[in-house]
Structures are given as C-alpha cells and as structure tokens.
Amino acid sequence: QATAALISIFAAVTASSLDAGAVRSFRAAQNELIALGAATNRGQVASTTQRAAAVRLIHELESSPMATGNPGLLFGDWKLVYATEPAYRASPFFSAFRKLASGMEASVTPQNAASTSLADSIFAVTDGIPFKEVGVARQLITPTRLVSQVELFVTVFDALLPRASSLMTSTAELQSPIAERDAMPLSTRLRVKKTQVLRSSISRVLAPVLSIDDIIFPTADVFERARPGSADIKLLTSVLAGSDPNGGELSSVDTSRVPDLRISRYEPGGGTFVWVRCGPDDDPIVMPPEDTAQ
C-alpha cells in the first residue's frame, strides 16, 4: 500500500510538472507570435522568414495539449493580431464568396492571384487597390451570432481630401450548437446573413442625399438565390486558450495575466487568423443599429 501511495504521489507530481512545462512553452510561443504580429502589422508586411516563423509558432500552439477544447471560451470580443492572408479577409463574407464562386475560373488572372479561380482573382484585385489601409479587425461571438468588423481607410491626397474611413461589418448566424466540450478543431457552422458599412466618413458628406450606413447587402438572400448553400460556411477553431471563467486548463496552472488566444480558419478558405480577447482599453465593436435595437 505504501508503494502504491508513493507511485500515486510521483505520478501526480510528474503530471503537474508536465502541465506547468506545457503552459510555459505554450505561453512563450503565444507571446512570440503576438510580438511578431505587432512587428509586422499582423503579418501584412512580414518577410518570408517571419512568415515561416509564424507558421512554426501556429503549428506549435495547435499541437500543444494546452490548446484546450472548451467551446465556452469562443464567446466574447476578439481582436486580430496575426493573419496569413490580407487582414480584411478575417470577415466571413469572403469565405462565403469563395464558396459562391467555387469551380469558376477567371478569364483574366492578375499576377498576384493565388490561383486562376474567380475568387482568388477578385481577391487579388482587391488586395492591389492603392491608397487603402486596413485598421483594427474585431469579432464579437455570442451563442447566436458572429459580428465581424474591419476598419478601412482610403487616402487619395491628404492635402486636399480628408482620409475616408468606414467599418465594414458582416453578421453571421451561429447554426450549430456549442457542446460543453469538443475535440479540437472546434467546428461551428455559420450562415453569413448581411454585410454593411458603418460610421462611414463619406456618409457624413453625402448625408443630405444618401446615407451609406443605411445600405445593407443581404448576403444570405443574394448568395442563396445564386447558389444554394453558398452562404453557409464553417468556422474551424484549432486553439482556444485563456482564463476560462469555469476553470479552464491554463487558468488552473498559470496565474500570469496574458491575453486569451484563439486561432481560427474558415472553410472554405485559405487563411489562418490569430485573435486575442479584447481588454478593457480596447474600443467595443460597433453594432449595427438594427441589431442594437433588438
């Protein structure tokens, strides 16, 4: 009995040591990836070497036992800190568009297109629009919906025209229930319902004639008429880690205050998006007026 007790104690101490070591490794990789994102404008100006380092860190985080599987961590406000493709494509709209255009080839393919597909060709044209800047990208996820918002700035000639700004906002419904615990990656079905522009500086100029903020593109209605099922996509989340209010893996062994982390992809899609939970100093996401009134 004494031997069995010693074995149990040794096993517990060893497991605790392994947990602490895994947390330290996870946190080190997380902090390195966040720092890399900050130094490269969320990966948008990263060099080939920096991109390779980011891919290595993402793989390390996804392979860690600390990646967790608690779906409750998915909910809340998130801010994009790294993306393997242009940051504006963090919006689920572009995954739905990729599904809508699946199998379609472009008649003319831009040089910077990832493939000859129609979607990649259109994305390449969008990527190459001059004088544009992508600001903060945020997402709000609740048990019933995902609101994705990306700041866009357009500068033509500052001396004569003020910089135009807007918040490109897409809203999707969560269609699959969130289980109490699931294997990673966590798969969540979304239906992209609408896309709209909020707080457009151009609207303030055109206000007597036209309010761009009042224009709503009914994504689901239009896409479903053109190709049934194209508005339905998946959000695949491979890492959910942080201070779980219900007692998550990391909070039980690590008391240091670091941002909660989420790594997600869309299906269909090609990019990986790394998010941290917004803190008290971050501006809240701007909700569409019709949703705020509900």
C-alpha positions as CSV (number, residue, x, y, z in Angstrom):
1,Q,0.0,0.0,0.0
2,A,2.9,2.3,0.8
3,T,4.4,1.6,-2.6
4,A,1.2,2.3,-4.3
5,A,0.8,5.6,-2.4
6,L,4.3,6.7,-3.4
7,I,3.6,5.8,-7.1
8,S,0.4,7.9,-7.0
9,I,2.2,10.8,-5.4
10,F,5.0,10.6,-8.0
11,A,2.5,10.4,-10.9
12,A,0.7,13.4,-9.6
13,V,3.9,15.5,-9.2
14,T,5.1,14.4,-12.6
15,A,1.8,15.3,-14.3
16,S,1.8,18.7,-12.5
17,S,5.3,19.3,-13.7
18,L,4.4,18.4,-17.2
19,D,1.4,20.7,-17.1
20,A,3.5,23.6,-15.9
21,G,6.1,22.9,-18.5
22,A,3.5,22.7,-21.3
23,V,1.9,26.0,-20.1
24,R,5.3,27.8,-20.1
25,S,6.0,26.5,-23.6
26,F,2.6,27.5,-24.8
27,R,2.8,31.0,-23.3
28,A,6.3,31.5,-24.8
29,A,5.0,30.6,-28.3
30,Q,1.9,32.7,-27.8
31,N,3.8,35.8,-26.7
32,E,6.3,35.3,-29.6
33,L,3.5,35.1,-32.1
34,I,1.7,38.2,-30.7
35,A,5.0,40.1,-30.8
36,L,5.6,39.0,-34.4
37,G,2.2,40.2,-35.4
38,A,2.8,43.6,-33.7
39,A,6.1,44.0,-35.5
40,T,4.7,43.1,-39.0
41,N,1.2,44.8,-38.9
42,R,-0.5,41.5,-38.2
43,G,1.7,39.7,-40.8
44,Q,0.8,42.1,-43.6
45,V,4.4,43.3,-44.1
46,A,6.1,40.1,-42.8
47,S,9.2,38.9,-44.6
48,T,9.5,35.3,-45.9
49,T,11.5,34.4,-42.8
50,Q,8.9,36.0,-40.5
51,R,6.1,34.2,-42.2
52,A,7.8,30.9,-41.8
53,A,8.4,31.7,-38.1
54,A,4.7,32.4,-37.7
55,V,3.7,29.2,-39.3
56,R,6.0,27.3,-37.0
57,L,4.6,29.0,-33.9
58,I,1.0,28.4,-35.0
59,H,1.8,24.7,-35.5
60,E,3.4,24.6,-32.1
61,L,0.4,26.1,-30.4
62,E,-2.1,23.9,-32.3
63,S,0.0,20.8,-31.3
64,S,0.1,21.7,-27.6
65,P,-2.1,19.9,-25.0
66,M,-2.9,23.4,-23.8
67,A,-4.9,24.2,-27.0
68,T,-8.0,23.1,-24.9
69,G,-11.4,22.2,-26.1
70,N,-13.8,24.3,-24.1
71,P,-16.2,25.9,-26.5
72,G,-17.3,28.4,-23.9
73,L,-14.1,30.3,-24.5
74,L,-15.2,31.1,-28.0
75,F,-17.7,33.7,-26.9
76,G,-16.7,37.3,-26.4
77,D,-14.9,40.2,-28.1
78,W,-11.7,39.4,-30.1
79,K,-9.1,41.4,-31.9
80,L,-7.0,40.2,-34.8
81,V,-3.2,40.1,-34.1
82,Y,-1.9,37.9,-37.0
83,A,-3.2,36.7,-40.4
84,T,-1.6,34.6,-43.1
85,E,-3.5,36.5,-45.7
86,P,-4.8,40.1,-46.0
87,A,-6.4,41.1,-42.7
88,Y,-9.7,42.3,-44.2
89,R,-10.4,38.6,-45.2
90,A,-10.9,37.9,-41.5
91,S,-14.6,38.6,-42.3
92,P,-16.7,35.5,-43.0
93,F,-18.1,37.3,-46.1
94,F,-15.1,36.3,-48.1
95,S,-15.4,32.6,-47.2
96,A,-19.0,32.7,-48.4
97,F,-18.0,34.4,-51.6
98,R,-15.3,31.8,-52.2
99,K,-18.0,29.1,-51.8
100,L,-20.3,31.0,-54.1
101,A,-17.6,31.2,-56.8
102,S,-16.3,27.7,-56.3
103,G,-15.4,26.0,-59.6
104,M,-15.5,29.3,-61.6
105,E,-12.3,30.2,-63.4
106,A,-11.3,33.8,-64.2
107,S,-11.0,34.9,-67.8
108,V,-8.0,37.1,-66.8
109,T,-5.8,36.3,-63.9
110,P,-3.8,39.0,-62.0
111,Q,-0.2,38.3,-61.5
112,N,-0.6,38.3,-57.7
113,A,-3.5,35.8,-57.7
114,A,-3.1,32.7,-55.6
115,S,-4.8,30.6,-58.4
116,T,-6.7,31.0,-61.6
117,S,-10.1,30.7,-59.7
118,L,-12.5,33.6,-60.0
119,A,-12.5,34.2,-56.2
120,D,-8.7,34.4,-55.9
121,S,-8.5,36.7,-59.0
122,I,-11.1,39.1,-57.5
123,F,-9.3,39.0,-54.1
124,A,-6.0,39.8,-55.9
125,V,-7.6,42.9,-57.5
126,T,-8.9,43.9,-54.1
127,D,-5.5,43.4,-52.5
128,G,-3.9,45.6,-55.1
129,I,-6.2,48.6,-54.6
130,P,-3.9,51.6,-53.9
131,F,-4.3,54.1,-51.1
132,K,-6.1,51.8,-48.8
133,E,-5.2,50.8,-45.2
134,V,-6.8,48.1,-43.1
135,G,-7.2,49.2,-39.4
136,V,-8.3,47.1,-36.5
137,A,-10.2,43.9,-37.2
138,R,-12.6,42.7,-34.5
139,Q,-15.1,40.0,-33.9
140,L,-17.9,39.6,-31.4
141,I,-19.1,36.0,-30.9
142,T,-22.3,35.1,-28.9
143,P,-24.2,31.8,-28.7
144,T,-26.4,33.0,-31.6
145,R,-24.2,35.2,-33.9
146,L,-20.8,36.4,-35.0
147,V,-20.3,40.1,-35.9
148,S,-17.1,40.7,-37.8
149,Q,-15.9,44.3,-38.3
150,V,-12.8,45.7,-40.1
151,E,-11.7,49.3,-40.2
152,L,-10.9,50.6,-43.7
153,F,-9.1,53.8,-44.6
154,V,-8.7,55.3,-48.0
155,T,-6.3,58.1,-48.7
156,V,-6.0,59.8,-52.0
157,F,-4.5,63.2,-51.4
158,D,-4.4,64.4,-47.8
159,A,-3.6,68.0,-48.6
160,L,-7.0,68.4,-50.4
161,L,-9.2,65.5,-49.3
162,P,-9.5,64.1,-45.8
163,R,-8.9,60.4,-45.3
164,A,-12.1,58.4,-45.8
165,S,-12.9,55.8,-43.2
166,S,-15.5,53.1,-42.6
167,L,-16.3,50.0,-40.7
168,M,-17.0,47.1,-43.0
169,T,-19.4,44.9,-40.9
170,S,-20.6,41.3,-41.6
171,T,-23.1,39.5,-39.4
172,A,-23.5,35.7,-39.4
173,E,-25.8,33.4,-37.5
174,L,-24.3,30.5,-35.5
175,Q,-26.3,27.5,-36.8
176,S,-24.6,24.6,-34.9
177,P,-25.0,24.2,-31.1
178,I,-21.9,24.6,-28.9
179,A,-21.3,21.5,-26.9
180,E,-19.9,21.6,-23.4
181,R,-16.6,20.1,-24.6
182,D,-15.4,19.1,-28.0
183,A,-12.3,17.9,-29.7
184,M,-10.1,20.4,-31.5
185,P,-10.6,21.8,-34.0
186,L,-13.9,23.1,-32.9
187,S,-16.3,23.3,-35.9
188,T,-19.0,25.9,-35.8
189,R,-21.5,26.3,-38.7
190,L,-22.2,29.9,-39.8
191,R,-24.7,31.5,-42.1
192,V,-23.5,34.8,-43.4
193,K,-26.6,37.0,-43.3
194,K,-25.6,40.5,-44.2
195,T,-22.8,43.0,-44.9
196,Q,-22.9,46.7,-44.4
197,V,-20.8,49.8,-43.9
198,L,-21.0,51.6,-40.6
199,R,-19.7,55.0,-39.5
200,S,-18.6,55.9,-43.0
201,S,-17.0,59.4,-43.2
202,I,-18.3,59.6,-46.7
203,S,-21.8,59.3,-45.3
204,R,-21.3,62.5,-43.4
205,V,-20.5,64.3,-46.6
206,L,-23.4,62.7,-48.6
207,A,-25.9,62.8,-45.6
208,P,-28.3,65.2,-47.3
209,V,-28.5,63.0,-50.3
210,L,-27.5,59.4,-49.4
211,S,-26.6,57.6,-46.2
212,I,-24.2,54.7,-47.0
213,D,-24.7,53.5,-43.4
214,D,-28.3,52.7,-44.4
215,I,-27.3,50.3,-47.2
216,I,-27.3,46.7,-46.2
217,F,-26.2,43.9,-48.6
218,P,-28.4,40.8,-47.8
219,T,-25.6,38.3,-48.3
220,A,-27.6,35.2,-47.5
221,D,-30.6,36.1,-49.7
222,V,-28.4,37.0,-52.7
223,F,-25.9,34.2,-52.4
224,E,-28.6,31.5,-51.8
225,R,-30.5,32.6,-54.8
226,A,-27.4,32.4,-57.0
227,R,-26.1,29.1,-55.4
228,P,-27.9,27.3,-52.7
229,G,-25.7,26.6,-49.7
230,S,-23.1,29.2,-50.5
231,A,-24.0,31.4,-47.5
232,D,-23.3,28.5,-45.2
233,I,-19.6,28.1,-44.1
234,K,-17.7,26.7,-41.2
235,L,-15.5,28.4,-38.6
236,L,-12.8,25.9,-37.6
237,T,-11.0,26.8,-34.3
238,S,-7.9,24.9,-33.5
239,V,-6.8,26.8,-30.4
240,L,-8.9,28.3,-27.6
241,A,-6.8,29.2,-24.5
242,G,-7.1,31.6,-21.7
243,S,-8.7,32.3,-18.3
244,D,-11.8,30.2,-18.5
245,P,-14.4,31.6,-16.0
246,N,-15.5,27.9,-15.5
247,G,-11.9,26.8,-14.7
248,G,-10.0,26.1,-17.9
249,E,-6.8,24.3,-18.3
250,L,-4.5,27.3,-18.4
251,S,-6.2,29.2,-15.6
252,S,-5.7,26.3,-13.2
253,V,-1.9,26.2,-13.6
254,D,-0.9,29.6,-14.7
255,T,-1.8,32.8,-12.9
256,S,0.1,35.3,-15.1
257,R,-2.2,37.7,-16.9
258,V,-1.9,37.1,-20.7
259,P,-4.5,37.6,-23.4
260,D,-6.8,34.8,-24.2
261,L,-5.9,33.3,-27.6
262,R,-8.0,31.9,-30.5
263,I,-6.7,30.5,-33.8
264,S,-9.4,30.0,-36.4
265,R,-9.8,29.3,-40.1
266,Y,-12.8,29.4,-42.4
267,E,-14.0,26.5,-44.6
268,P,-13.8,27.1,-47.4
269,G,-10.8,29.4,-47.1
270,G,-7.1,29.5,-47.2
271,G,-6.0,31.8,-44.4
272,T,-5.3,31.4,-40.7
273,F,-6.4,34.1,-38.3
274,V,-4.9,34.6,-34.8
275,W,-7.1,36.5,-32.3
276,V,-6.7,37.8,-28.7
277,R,-9.6,38.6,-26.4
278,C,-10.2,42.4,-26.2
279,G,-9.2,44.1,-23.0
280,P,-10.7,47.0,-21.1
281,D,-8.7,49.5,-23.1
282,D,-10.0,48.3,-26.4
283,D,-12.9,50.1,-28.1
284,P,-16.0,47.9,-28.3
285,I,-17.2,46.7,-31.6
286,V,-19.8,49.0,-33.2
287,M,-23.1,47.1,-33.5
288,P,-25.5,47.6,-36.5
289,P,-28.3,49.8,-35.4
290,E,-31.0,47.3,-36.2
291,D,-29.2,44.7,-34.0
292,T,-28.7,47.1,-31.1
293,A,-32.4,47.9,-31.1
294,Q,-33.3,44.2,-30.7
